[in-house]
């Protein structure tokens, strides 16, 4: 389940997919398999690659699981590329590793000091951290140079606000580039005139960096980006980009700079572009792509690795000398661009994150021409669980639109038997669901439900026209697609037409709230952190949201109220549960509160639950568990 109202510049990292819900199922004997439930969710472990050692023989990976209480639990491991010698590292609790130093004897990363992440190094032998540099506002991003002599970090260059504990000033964040030697000396701000750096990439010789900037939200109704080449003594603009962009990388032996951007009205980058490093007009290298370029990185050998979302699967392509070619895929699931050592000048191990509907995210390496899973996190938990079938399904909507979705069936599904049904529109909206292990779908299926995740217009993975079709049409095009998924499920005999439910988070939360103002077919609905009032949402979200509608509110108020659920509260008959984090900046909590009050005033069946300290989705396990408890009880009460 993709919950994000999108950070349009950054595709979603892939092993970040919702690991957040659960349902306790008791069973007679400990050896019996059971539906995926709360205890399984809490203990389910997944793995994600972090770095490859300088000699290419060892992989650093992280393990995460939710646990019973508190923030996500994390472990750090090393494993040989052969799959042998998996050992857990004893690293400081407040240290998050990002990579190896040049000699391979230490790890660098973020070390929390006074509640701020600072650049630190931890020797593998002693495990005792050394703080390399302290910046007034901490750091948010660091990478070692290809020669191993310097670090580049992103940070707010301004002095820390001495009154930050008593006030917060409403202003744009600033992000600039700081470069420092690996021993912590000779640090300085490179290209200090740039205050809105989003991403950077070292050149292969370590003498310069390519920087990707994007205008800040406050003061800009539109979104534009730019690429610069930066050294310790000068900055040079390479090109302007009339939209958002992401994934900057040196390609073609350093002659060109690659990035991901779009020509659509929405802000999510979806095509691979290149521009001469000396400066020129950008060239779209994938002009007729019927999929989505969702990520880009490049290695020391001049090969760019490209993430391409093709409907509900994710594949890795290589790009070199103007040629984009298929490289790696994970059968029946998803594979993401590799992690590699930045130091080697000869081909080295490539480490990938992979997942499929029957396995949690794990690390894979190249074996011959294919990928082979190296880690097996989560297998012990899933061996005790009965999982139903998951597959992609396709249908045609009433207006002729070709659509796809992911169908999750309960364990021991019987054809011809009618099951309670839940449609689960993803967040974004410019995101998509993939054939990976989706905990929420599995948990709902564990309640005996058939679950459908429709890839409505606006989703990535189906080309620019499909994604752009959502612009100014979230409340009709996307809604029609989501509702057609329910029509299809009923027609196929999967869903009991008298036991239909809908739930979504973020943009999916909007779709839930909007749907119950347009139809009475659903017996229960759950809206999580959803948009209910477009007029107030667009300017108050913490990131640019103008890809929903670029028009000025005061010029055409009706356009923003047209698809706002709060303007149609009197039409709701479906019992609606509203869930929201109290500290949500992406979709401010007043969005849920407004709809809840309006429904209550009209005598509608509704309930609102908020989570103290929670951002767009709760970080604490006990809050995540409560979300599913609320969902389960609401479904049991109103869609039995």
Buried (B, 14 or more C-beta within 10 A) or exposed (E): BBBBBBBBBBBBEBBEBBBBBBBBBEEEEEEEEBBBBBBBBBBBBBBBBBBBBBEBBBBBBBBBBBEEEEEBBEBBBBBBBEBEEBEEBEBEEBBBBBBBBBEBEBBBBBBBBEEBBBBBBBEBEEEEBBEBBBBEBBBBBBBBBBBBEBBBBBBBBEEEEEEEEEEEEEEEBBBBBBBBBBEBEEBEBBBEEBBBBBBBBBBBEBEBBBBBBBBBBEEBEEBBBBBBBBBBEEBBEBBEBEBBBBBBBBBBEBEBBBBBBBEBBBBBBBBBBBBBBEEEEBEBBBEEBEBBBBBBBBBBBBBBBBBBBBBBBBBBBBBBEEEBEEBBBBEBBBBBBBBBBBBBEEEBBBBBBBBBBBBBBBBBBBEEEEBEBBBBBBEEBBEBBBBBEBEBBEBEBEEEBEBBBBBBBBBEBEEEEBBBBBBBBBBBBBBBBBBBBBBBBBBBBBBBBBBBBBBBBBBBBBBBEBBBBBBBBBBBBBBBBBBBBBBBBBEEEBBBEEBBBBBBBBBBBBBBBBBBBBBEBBBBBBBBBBBBBBBBBBEBBBBBBBBBBEBEBEEEEEBBBBBBBBBBBEBBEBBBBBBBBBBBEBBBBBBBBBBBBBBBEEEBBBBBBBBEEBBBBBBBBEBBBBBBBBBBEBBEBBBE
